[in-house]
Amino acid sequence: MAKSKEFVSVEAHKGRTIAARLLPGADLVSGIEAVCKAHHLQYGYFASVIGSLQKATYVIAVPEPTANLGFKYCDPLVEEGPVEFICGQGVICQSEKNEILIHLHAHGVTSDGKNFAGHFSAGGNPVLATIDLVIVEVDGAKLMRRFDPAVGLVMFSPEL
């Protein structure tokens, strides 16, 4: 483990590669969680997430002067579909209660050409035709999400 005033890092290794397709009607994030559970995958990252959604629900950072770092996440934004899901990236972590936590950011395009991006959570993102998904497992390190009082939010915490 390496620590400084600027970062915390750990060295890990690639494990298995899981390829999956989320079927029409499945929720994007809940579907990813189900794939992880089916393959007993605790920690990983997305090599590829592409496809289409019936609609997209996401949040973005907005100014909030009273928050620790001067921002908060907005109320959920909704883009009606069909939505082309251009790319998703993020990490698969565990909570302090050993629950799977998907931290997924993505970029999409609406049928009228509007581009948007943000943080996607469970619920509100039903698959239209497909979500093609490739996950790479991380071995030799724990990818946790823990509350960081300095930030005021649950944050990524790589650990041994």
Salt bridges, closest charged atoms under 4 A:
GLU79 OE2 - LYS114 NZ 2.89
GLU96 OE1 - ARG146 NH1 3.09
GLU137 OE1 - ARG16 NE 2.98
GLU159 OE2 - ARG146 NE 2.55
